[in-house]
Amino acid sequence: MLRTASFFVRVVLTSLPLASRMLRPYRDLAGGMTGVLGEQARASIKDKTFHCQGASVYALCPHLVRRGKDAQEEYARFAVALQTISDYLDNLCDRAEVYEERAFRTLHESFCDALDPSRVPSDYYRDYPHKDDGGYLASLVSDARRALGEGSAIETIRPHLRMFGKRYTDLQTYKHISPAHREERMRAWTSAYGEMYPQINGWEFAAACGSTLGIFALASAKRDDMTAEEAQAITDAYFPYINGLHILLDYLIDREEDRIGGDLNFTFYYTSHEEMTERLLYFTREALSAARRAPEPMFHTHIVYALLALYLTDEKALHPDIALVAEAIRAQLPPAAKRYFCLCRLLRKLKRINR
């Protein structure tokens, strides 16, 4: 059985160093970039390293551990490249005073290309006002594709990666357009999926689309003899509940910051603090239930435990309104999950987590 202490030690000794090592060349590349693109490339790495740290935790997937160090490194190379693309594009859409839907969609072709080596790369900046990145984005895409590999393993997970890539692109596109049109476009987009996911609302669906965790779960589990049923089981475990929990927690702890800044936050669409608490509790229960139905259930269960601890030990979770939600979630967790909270606090004191 995968135990909390053992898993946590492996995160510290294996996953975090892997993330740092794989990020190093991109930090160096970004350091040589100029203008708006260089500014946002450097900011995305500086401010969002913890995203790559989280992605690298999937290098501890039992399948990769059994295959050995080289397989873990190849996975981490893919995960860090893809997550760096995600964080960089998020900054380009969010911080450069650009609101063009077409620009966001073409930028995110890079994200979909990184997930599918069969696609022909294009000029990702063709609709964006800033264009010369010195090959930075193309390099990230190439590295991710190379590390993801080819063969029967990719063919099995390819339909799921395409689904995740499309939904992620749609979210990032609609989320960042002009605030005057954003809500209307997002409602129209999410309503098309209402019958597929009747148990969640449109904003919760959008939240689930914003997480890369399902992609990392598939990429870390891929193997030549993987069945279509196994790939589907992983996808079903992550979408909507584990993915959704991930992004709802992210928005939860950013509530006050987003309120002051006037930024979009999916938790603002809950009609009351009580409803928000109830829905976060629901997503926590369903995410844990989904993890237990996935292949390698203990691994994915520990992922959910670690996710909860990472966000709910953030100093922003000390805000009175958020602290009440955090306490309600902790109260329903088993002892194994609660130990992660203590361990995450220790990592924060040691400055090993930058979120």
N, C-alpha and C positions, 0 to 999 in steps of 0.2 A: 504493500500500500504506500502511495506517495504521501509522505508526512509533511506537515507545515514547515518544520525546521529544516528538513532536508531540501525541500523545494526552495525555501528562502535562501539557504546557503548557496545553492546552485545559481540562483538569480544574481547574487552578489559576486560570486567567483567566476561565472561564465557569461551570463547575459549582459550585464552592465559593461564589462571590459570589451565584449564583442561590439556592442553599440559604439563605444568610444573609438575603437580601432577602425570600424567601417565608416564612421563619420569623418575621420581625419582628412582623407583626400578631398572631400567636398568642402570642408572648411577651408582648405588651402585654395581650391579653385575659386570659391566665393571671395576669398581675400584679394584676388587679382581682378575682380570685376569692378566696373565703374558705373556711375549713374544710379538711376532708380532701381534697376535690376540687381546691381551689386548690393545696394543698400538692403533690399528686401531679402536677397539670398543670405546675407550675413545675419540679418535679424531673425530669419526663420530658423537658422541653426542655433543661434545663441539663445533664443527664447523658448524653443520647442524641442530641445534635446531629449526631454523626458518622453516625447512621443516615440523616438527611435529606441529609447531604453525599453519602453513597453513592447514595441514590435519585436525586439530581440528576445524577449522572454519566451517566445514560441520556439526558439532554438532548443528549449528544454522538452519539446514534444517527445514522448517516449520513442517514437519511430526514428527521430533524428539522433537521439542519444544512442540508440542501438547501432545506428550506422556509423557513428563516430564523429570526431572533431571536424574533419573536412566537410561532412554533410551539414553540420551545424553552422560552420562558417559560410558555406555557400547559401544556406537559407538566410543568414543574417545579412549577407551582401545584398540579396534581393530586397529584404524587408527594409533595410536602412535606405537604400536607393529609392524605393517606392514611397516610403514615408517622407523622405526629404522632398520628393516631387510634390507630395500632398501639401506639406507645410509651406513650401515656396509658392505654389500656386495660390494657396489661401491668402498669403500676404499680398500677392499681386492683385488679387480680386478685392481685397479688403482695405488695403492701405495706400493705394496709389491714385485714389480719386478717379477711378475708372468705373463706369456703370454699364458698359455695353454688353448685352447678352451674347452677341456673336463672339466678342473677344473672349469671354469667359469659356464659352463652349469650345472654341478652337484651342485655347490654352490647355484645356483638359483632354484634348486628344492625346496629349503626351501621357497622361495617366492611363488611358485605355491602351495605348501602344505598349506601355511598360508591362501590362498584364497579358499581352497577346503577341508573341513573336511573329505571328503570321501577318500582322497588319503592316502596311507600308508607312513609315514615318513621314510626316509632313512638316511644313513650316508652322510651328505652333504660335508664333508671334504675328502672323499675317494680319490679324484684325486688332492687334494690341498696339497702343501708341509707342511703347518702348520695345526695341527689337534686338539689340546687339548684346548678347550675354556671353560672348566668347565661346559658345558651344556647351555651356553649363547644363542646360536642360536636356539637350541631345545626349550628353554624356551620362546623365542620370538614367535616361530611358534605356540607353544601350546596356548599361551595367545591370539594370534590373532584368532586362530580357535575357541577357547572357546567363545570369545567375538562376533565373527561373527554369531555363533549360528547354529541352524539346522531348519528343517521344510520347509514349502511351500515357505516362503519368500526367502530362500536361493536357492531353486530349480528354482525359477523364474529368479534370477540373475546369477546363476552358469555358464551358457554358456558364458555370457559376461565377467565374472571374469576370466574364463579360457582363453578367447581370449586375454584379456588385459595381463594376466600373461604370456602367450606364447610369445606375441610380445615384452613384456618388457624383458623377458629372452633372446630372440634372439638378441635384440639390445645390451644388456649388454655383451653378449657373443662375438659378432662380433666387437663391439666397442673397446674392450680391448685386442684383440689379437695383435700379433706383428705388428707394423706399416708397415712392408714390405708386409703384406698380408691383412691388415685390410680393405683398400679401395676396393680392388677387391672382398672380401667376402661380404662386405656391399652392394656393387652395385648388386651383384648376388642375395642377399636376398631381397632387396627392389624392384628389377625389377619384381619379381614374383607377386607383388601387384599393379603394374602399371595400369592394366586395371580396378581394383577396385576403384582406386583413381586417375583418370586422371587429376584432377584439381590441383594436387600438385606434386612436384618432389620427387625423392627418398630420398633425405636428409631431406626434410620436413616430409615425411612419417616416417623416422627414428626418427625425433624429437618427433612426436606425440606418438610414441611407448614408449618414455622415461618418460612420465608423469604418475603419479599415481592418478591424479585428477579424471579421469573417474571412477576408482575403488572406490574412496571415495564418489563420487556422487551416485553411485549405492548402496553402503553399508549404506549410511545415509538415502536413500529413501526406502529401502526394508521394506515390510510389508506383512502380510499373504494374503491380498487380492490384492496385486500388480498384474497387468496384464502383459502378455508378451509384449504387445504393449507399455506399459509405460517403461518397462526395455529397450526395443529397442530404444525408443525415447531418453532416457538419454544417452545411448551408442552413438547414432548418433549425439547428441549434442556435446559430448566431443571428439569423434574421427571422423575426425582428428583435428578439428579447435581449441577447447578450450585447449585440450592437446598440440597440436602443438604450439599454441601461448605461452603457459607456458614455454616450453623448448626453443623455439626460443628467448624469452626474456632473459632466463637464459644465453644462449650462447651469446646473444648480449652484455650484460654488462660484460661478461668475455672475450671479443674479444682481448683486449690488453694484458691481463694476459696470455691468451692461445697463442697469437702470440709470446710473449717473451719466453714462456715455450715450444713452439713447440708442443702443445697439439691439439687434434682433436677438431674442432669447426664447427658445421654445417653451420654457417653463412659465413664461409670462401669460401663456394662453390658458393655463389652468384658472378656473374661476375663483378659487380660494386656496389658502394655504393648506386647508384640510384635504382638498382634492389633490393638490400636488403631492402631499405626503402619501395619500392613499395610492396614487399611481406609481410613485417611486417604490413603495412597498410591493405593489403588484409586479412591477418589472423585476425587482430583486428576486421575488419568489419564482417567477417564470423563467428568469435567466438561470437560476440554480437548477430548476427542474429540467430545462433544456440541456444544460451541461451534462446532467446525469444520464441523458438519453443519447448523447453523442458517443462516437467511438473514442476510446481512452477517456472515459467519463471523469476519473479522478483528476486528470490533468486539466481538463476544461473547468472543473469545479474550482480548482485552485486558482485558475485564471480569474474567475469571477470574484473569489475571495480577495485576491490581490488588487483587483480593480476597485472594489469597494473601499479597501483600506487606503489605497493610493489617493483617491479623491477626498475621502472623508477625514483624512488626517492633514489635509492642506490647511494652512492657517486661515484661508478665506472661509472654511467651514466652521470657524468659530463665531461667525456672525450669528446673532441670536435666532433669526428665522431659520437659517440653514442648520444650525446646531440641533434644533428640535427635530428636523427631518433625519439628520444623521443619527441621532439617538434612537429614533423609532426604527430605523433600519438595523442598527447594531443590536437592538433588543431582540430581533427575530432571528439573528444569526447563531449558528452552533459555535461551541468553544473553539474549534479549529479555525474558523473564520476570524473570530475576535483576536486570536493571537497575531494575525497579520497586522492589526492596528498597532500593537506594541512594536512589532518589528519595523513597520514603516516609520513610526516616530523615531526609532533609533537611527534608521538610515537618513532621515532628515537632519538629525543632530550631527551626524557624521558628514553631512553635505554630499551624500551619494545620490540623492534625488533632487533635481533642480526645479520641480514643480511645487 
